[in-house]
Amino acid sequence: MKQLLALLLATLLLLGLPAGCSAASKTADSAAYDQAATTESNSAMSAPAAGMDAMTDMDMVVTEDAAPETPMADSTAETEEGESETLDPEAFTEKIIYSGYVCLQTTAFDDTLARLEEAVANCGGFVQDSSVDGSTRTMADGTTAVVDRWAYYTVRVPADQFEAFLNDTDGIGNVISSSRTQENVTTQYTDYEARLESLNIQEERLLAMLEESGDLESLIALEARLSEVRYEIESIQRNLRSLDQRIAYSTVNLEIQEVEVYTPTAPVQRTFGEKLSDAFADGWSGFVAFLSALTLALASALPGLVLLAIVVVVAVVLIRTVLRRRKKGGAAQKPQNSADDQSQT
């Protein structure tokens, strides 16, 4: 009985094994087939899109690869122990542009200009622009002189000599007014540097892609983009050079006026006697100036007055001569007319 039961179980096992293997094989084949079909479908669907967006993907890759890693500009950094350490301030340089204005008076105009140019040269600077002008005046001796002159100077001095140069202007003349300004261009400068670094990386990527590309359309697009990148690089480099020059050399504008007497820079208290004396002196100076001007005017007009007097005298003599002749002719004609009337009677 036991042997019969064992044979029956063995038979059932033998019959079930092929069916199970067949089902497992079908399941595995079906899964493999579905996966292959899905892959082929995805490949077929992505192929047109890849061809259409080739240039767009290329630009995106260049831009993403060219993006520089920008470190965080935090003033403190958290350490592993939870403590913060401060960044070294000496490692960070501010980009500052200094400029100034000075208005001064001088009683020795030519000497002041010479001293100014000497001071500029001594501090390692240079004169960028200058102009001199004035007005003419007839002096008491009859000569004409250029007076009330003024000069405008724009000078460039090294930034480290800026304050020293402005302080030296006090000894050149009487300073009426002065001002100092400073412009912090650190942010603008760092932005230019970051942009320039990004553009340089883009240029390298584009040059590498030009060497590898064989498609004419791609070559044209790459060359166009390369021209734009190089133009931007040159523009940023020009801006950086301009900023470097303005940072290295400060600009000072000076206005120099020629005067006879300095204008007091501080209030001066004068007594009544001083005011009276000054008023008398001013009045006397004005009277003397008036007499001098009148004398000079008469002297300059004298030749014309003499000539005019001669003409007037000659005209008067001629008129009187003509009138006398007419009177004599009329007197002689009257007796003759009387004689004729008597003879006719």
PLY file of the C-alpha trace (Angstrom):
ply
format ascii 1.0
element vertex 345
property float x
property float y
property float z
element edge 344
property int vertex1
property int vertex2
end_header
0.00 0.00 0.00
2.80 2.37 0.93
4.62 1.59 -2.30
1.53 2.36 -4.33
1.10 5.74 -2.63
4.74 6.64 -3.27
4.42 5.82 -6.97
1.32 7.97 -7.25
3.05 10.99 -5.70
6.06 10.57 -7.94
3.85 10.47 -10.99
2.07 13.67 -9.98
5.40 15.44 -9.43
6.71 14.41 -12.80
3.57 15.71 -14.50
3.70 19.12 -12.67
7.33 19.99 -13.36
7.03 20.57 -17.16
3.97 22.75 -16.69
5.68 24.92 -14.10
8.79 25.30 -16.21
6.71 26.20 -19.23
4.78 28.86 -17.29
7.96 30.35 -15.86
9.55 30.46 -19.29
6.52 32.18 -20.75
6.49 34.74 -17.96
10.19 35.54 -18.38
9.88 35.80 -22.16
6.89 38.10 -21.83
8.72 40.42 -19.45
11.78 40.55 -21.71
9.61 41.26 -24.72
7.74 44.07 -22.96
10.98 45.70 -21.83
12.50 45.55 -25.31
9.34 47.00 -26.84
9.30 49.84 -24.34
12.96 50.67 -25.01
12.46 50.69 -28.76
9.39 52.89 -28.43
11.19 55.39 -26.23
14.16 55.49 -28.60
11.91 56.09 -31.57
10.05 58.88 -29.81
13.18 60.68 -28.53
15.10 60.59 -31.81
13.22 63.47 -33.58
13.25 65.66 -30.49
16.99 65.20 -30.08
17.58 66.21 -33.67
15.41 69.32 -33.40
16.94 70.60 -30.13
20.58 69.89 -30.94
21.68 73.54 -31.08
19.62 74.50 -28.04
21.14 71.66 -26.00
24.58 72.69 -27.21
24.13 76.27 -25.99
22.75 75.05 -22.68
25.71 72.73 -22.19
28.19 75.51 -22.98
26.48 77.90 -20.60
26.17 75.39 -17.79
29.74 74.19 -18.17
30.98 77.78 -18.30
29.25 78.82 -15.12
32.00 79.35 -12.53
31.67 78.15 -9.03
30.94 81.22 -6.93
32.04 80.87 -3.32
29.73 82.15 -0.63
30.81 85.59 0.48
29.80 85.20 4.10
31.79 87.17 6.63
31.99 84.14 8.95
32.19 80.38 8.39
30.77 77.73 10.72
33.39 75.25 11.92
32.85 71.62 12.83
32.85 72.49 16.53
30.07 75.07 15.97
32.40 78.06 16.33
32.62 80.84 13.73
35.86 82.21 12.38
36.13 85.70 10.86
37.64 86.12 7.39
40.88 88.08 7.15
39.95 91.69 6.21
43.40 92.26 4.68
42.62 89.68 2.01
39.71 91.82 0.78
40.61 95.03 -1.09
38.06 97.78 -1.58
37.93 99.40 -5.01
37.49 103.13 -4.32
37.71 106.08 -6.72
38.77 109.36 -5.09
38.12 112.82 -6.56
38.42 116.38 -5.27
37.82 120.05 -6.08
39.80 123.10 -4.93
39.10 126.79 -5.58
41.90 129.15 -4.58
43.04 132.76 -5.03
46.51 134.06 -5.76
48.24 137.40 -6.08
51.11 135.86 -8.08
49.30 134.05 -10.87
52.21 132.81 -12.97
54.20 131.69 -9.93
51.19 129.80 -8.56
50.68 127.89 -11.80
54.36 126.92 -11.86
54.20 125.72 -8.25
51.03 123.76 -8.96
52.53 121.90 -11.91
55.66 121.22 -9.87
53.58 119.76 -7.02
51.73 117.51 -9.47
55.00 116.24 -10.93
56.57 115.67 -7.50
53.76 113.34 -6.40
53.95 111.31 -9.62
50.84 112.74 -11.27
50.15 114.53 -14.52
48.04 117.38 -15.89
45.11 116.03 -17.87
43.50 119.34 -18.96
44.26 123.02 -18.41
43.04 126.39 -19.64
43.95 130.01 -18.83
41.90 133.12 -19.58
41.59 136.72 -18.45
40.44 140.25 -19.29
42.34 143.30 -20.55
42.65 146.59 -18.69
44.24 149.93 -19.58
46.64 150.90 -16.83
47.37 154.39 -15.45
50.47 154.74 -17.62
48.44 154.02 -20.74
49.61 150.47 -21.24
47.24 147.52 -21.60
47.63 144.49 -19.39
45.83 141.20 -18.91
44.31 141.17 -15.44
41.77 139.19 -13.45
43.08 135.95 -14.92
41.76 132.54 -13.97
42.87 129.01 -14.74
41.14 125.64 -14.72
43.21 122.51 -14.16
42.27 118.83 -14.13
45.12 116.80 -12.67
45.55 113.09 -11.94
47.57 112.04 -8.92
48.26 108.57 -7.45
45.57 107.47 -5.03
48.05 107.14 -2.17
49.11 110.79 -2.73
45.56 112.18 -2.93
45.27 113.57 0.60
48.86 114.83 0.63
48.33 116.73 -2.62
45.13 118.38 -1.37
46.93 119.44 1.80
49.76 120.94 -0.28
47.31 123.22 -2.11
46.99 125.29 1.08
50.53 126.53 0.50
49.97 127.36 -3.16
47.31 130.04 -2.64
44.38 131.20 -0.56
41.91 128.28 -0.59
38.33 129.54 -0.81
36.57 126.17 -1.01
37.42 122.50 -1.39
35.62 119.17 -1.48
36.43 115.46 -1.50
34.35 112.56 -2.80
34.89 108.82 -2.91
33.02 106.22 -4.93
33.11 102.55 -3.94
33.03 100.43 -7.11
33.93 97.11 -5.48
30.62 95.45 -6.37
30.77 96.64 -9.95
34.38 95.49 -10.28
33.74 92.00 -8.90
30.68 91.62 -11.14
32.84 92.43 -14.15
35.48 89.92 -13.06
32.92 87.14 -12.54
31.32 87.82 -15.90
34.72 87.90 -17.61
35.68 84.54 -16.09
32.40 83.02 -17.27
32.88 84.38 -20.78
36.46 83.09 -20.96
35.26 79.60 -20.08
32.52 79.86 -22.70
35.12 80.88 -25.27
37.26 77.83 -24.48
34.24 75.51 -24.73
33.16 77.02 -28.02
36.66 76.66 -29.49
36.73 73.01 -28.44
33.31 72.41 -29.99
34.45 74.09 -33.22
37.32 71.64 -33.53
35.05 68.65 -32.98
32.05 69.80 -35.02
31.78 68.79 -38.66
28.30 70.07 -39.45
28.26 73.30 -41.48
25.16 74.63 -39.75
26.67 73.95 -36.35
29.92 75.64 -37.37
28.08 78.79 -38.43
26.10 78.91 -35.19
29.22 78.31 -33.09
31.20 81.02 -34.88
28.36 83.52 -34.42
28.16 82.76 -30.72
31.96 82.93 -30.42
31.95 86.42 -31.97
29.35 87.59 -29.45
31.33 86.16 -26.55
34.57 87.79 -27.70
32.83 91.15 -28.15
31.50 90.95 -24.59
34.97 90.00 -23.33
36.57 93.04 -25.00
33.86 95.35 -23.65
34.31 94.10 -20.08
38.10 94.34 -20.37
37.79 97.98 -21.47
35.55 98.74 -18.50
37.98 97.05 -16.12
40.92 99.01 -17.55
38.98 102.25 -17.14
38.13 101.40 -13.53
41.74 100.40 -12.82
42.99 103.75 -14.13
40.43 105.75 -12.15
41.21 103.75 -9.01
44.98 104.06 -9.38
44.93 107.81 -10.22
42.59 110.17 -8.40
41.12 113.20 -10.19
41.43 116.73 -8.78
39.80 119.77 -10.42
41.35 123.13 -9.52
40.10 126.67 -10.17
42.70 129.43 -9.68
41.69 133.11 -9.58
44.02 136.10 -9.80
43.19 138.83 -7.27
44.87 141.94 -5.92
43.85 141.26 -2.31
42.95 137.93 -0.75
39.37 137.39 0.36
39.37 136.70 4.10
38.40 133.14 4.84
37.35 134.08 8.38
35.24 137.04 9.60
37.36 140.14 10.35
36.17 142.65 12.95
37.13 146.25 12.03
36.77 149.39 14.12
34.96 152.54 12.98
38.27 154.31 12.49
39.51 151.54 10.20
36.32 151.67 8.19
36.55 155.48 7.91
40.17 155.27 6.85
39.35 152.65 4.25
36.44 154.73 2.93
38.66 157.83 2.63
41.37 155.81 0.90
38.85 154.29 -1.49
37.37 157.73 -2.26
40.75 159.29 -2.87
41.80 156.36 -5.05
38.59 156.72 -7.03
39.11 160.48 -7.48
42.70 160.00 -8.62
41.59 157.26 -10.98
38.89 159.59 -12.40
41.37 162.43 -12.97
43.81 160.03 -14.55
41.16 158.62 -16.83
39.94 162.13 -17.77
43.47 163.31 -18.51
44.14 160.28 -20.65
40.84 160.75 -22.47
41.62 164.40 -23.21
45.11 163.51 -24.32
43.83 160.86 -26.66
41.13 163.21 -28.02
43.44 166.26 -28.37
44.57 165.62 -31.96
41.01 165.28 -33.10
39.93 168.38 -31.18
42.73 170.44 -32.74
41.79 169.31 -36.22
38.14 170.04 -35.54
39.01 173.51 -34.25
40.99 174.27 -37.41
38.08 173.21 -39.59
35.67 175.35 -37.56
37.97 178.41 -37.77
38.38 178.05 -41.53
34.64 177.67 -41.99
33.92 180.75 -39.89
36.46 182.83 -41.84
35.00 181.79 -45.16
31.46 182.51 -44.07
32.39 185.95 -42.75
34.27 186.75 -45.98
31.30 185.79 -48.11
28.94 187.85 -45.97
31.20 190.92 -46.18
31.39 190.71 -49.95
27.65 190.47 -50.21
27.22 193.51 -48.00
29.72 195.55 -50.04
28.03 194.58 -53.32
24.61 195.61 -52.00
25.86 198.97 -50.73
27.47 199.87 -54.13
24.36 198.88 -56.06
22.03 201.18 -54.07
23.71 204.56 -55.09
23.74 203.48 -58.75
20.05 202.71 -58.68
19.32 206.13 -57.16
21.27 207.91 -59.94
19.41 206.02 -62.62
16.07 207.00 -61.12
16.99 210.71 -61.06
18.12 210.72 -64.71
14.93 209.14 -65.85
12.92 211.77 -64.01
0 1
1 2
2 3
3 4
4 5
5 6
6 7
7 8
8 9
9 10
10 11
11 12
12 13
13 14
14 15
15 16
16 17
17 18
18 19
19 20
20 21
21 22
22 23
23 24
24 25
25 26
26 27
27 28
28 29
29 30
30 31
31 32
32 33
33 34
34 35
35 36
36 37
37 38
38 39
39 40
40 41
41 42
42 43
43 44
44 45
45 46
46 47
47 48
48 49
49 50
50 51
51 52
52 53
53 54
54 55
55 56
56 57
57 58
58 59
59 60
60 61
61 62
62 63
63 64
64 65
65 66
66 67
67 68
68 69
69 70
70 71
71 72
72 73
73 74
74 75
75 76
76 77
77 78
78 79
79 80
80 81
81 82
82 83
83 84
84 85
85 86
86 87
87 88
88 89
89 90
90 91
91 92
92 93
93 94
94 95
95 96
96 97
97 98
98 99
99 100
100 101
101 102
102 103
103 104
104 105
105 106
106 107
107 108
108 109
109 110
110 111
111 112
112 113
113 114
114 115
115 116
116 117
117 118
118 119
119 120
120 121
121 122
122 123
123 124
124 125
125 126
126 127
127 128
128 129
129 130
130 131
131 132
132 133
133 134
134 135
135 136
136 137
137 138
138 139
139 140
140 141
141 142
142 143
143 144
144 145
145 146
146 147
147 148
148 149
149 150
150 151
151 152
152 153
153 154
154 155
155 156
156 157
157 158
158 159
159 160
160 161
161 162
162 163
163 164
164 165
165 166
166 167
167 168
168 169
169 170
170 171
171 172
172 173
173 174
174 175
175 176
176 177
177 178
178 179
179 180
180 181
181 182
182 183
183 184
184 185
185 186
186 187
187 188
188 189
189 190
190 191
191 192
192 193
193 194
194 195
195 196
196 197
197 198
198 199
199 200
200 201
201 202
202 203
203 204
204 205
205 206
206 207
207 208
208 209
209 210
210 211
211 212
212 213
213 214
214 215
215 216
216 217
217 218
218 219
219 220
220 221
221 222
222 223
223 224
224 225
225 226
226 227
227 228
228 229
229 230
230 231
231 232
232 233
233 234
234 235
235 236
236 237
237 238
238 239
239 240
240 241
241 242
242 243
243 244
244 245
245 246
246 247
247 248
248 249
249 250
250 251
251 252
252 253
253 254
254 255
255 256
256 257
257 258
258 259
259 260
260 261
261 262
262 263
263 264
264 265
265 266
266 267
267 268
268 269
269 270
270 271
271 272
272 273
273 274
274 275
275 276
276 277
277 278
278 279
279 280
280 281
281 282
282 283
283 284
284 285
285 286
286 287
287 288
288 289
289 290
290 291
291 292
292 293
293 294
294 295
295 296
296 297
297 298
298 299
299 300
300 301
301 302
302 303
303 304
304 305
305 306
306 307
307 308
308 309
309 310
310 311
311 312
312 313
313 314
314 315
315 316
316 317
317 318
318 319
319 320
320 321
321 322
322 323
323 324
324 325
325 326
326 327
327 328
328 329
329 330
330 331
331 332
332 333
333 334
334 335
335 336
336 337
337 338
338 339
339 340
340 341
341 342
342 343
343 344
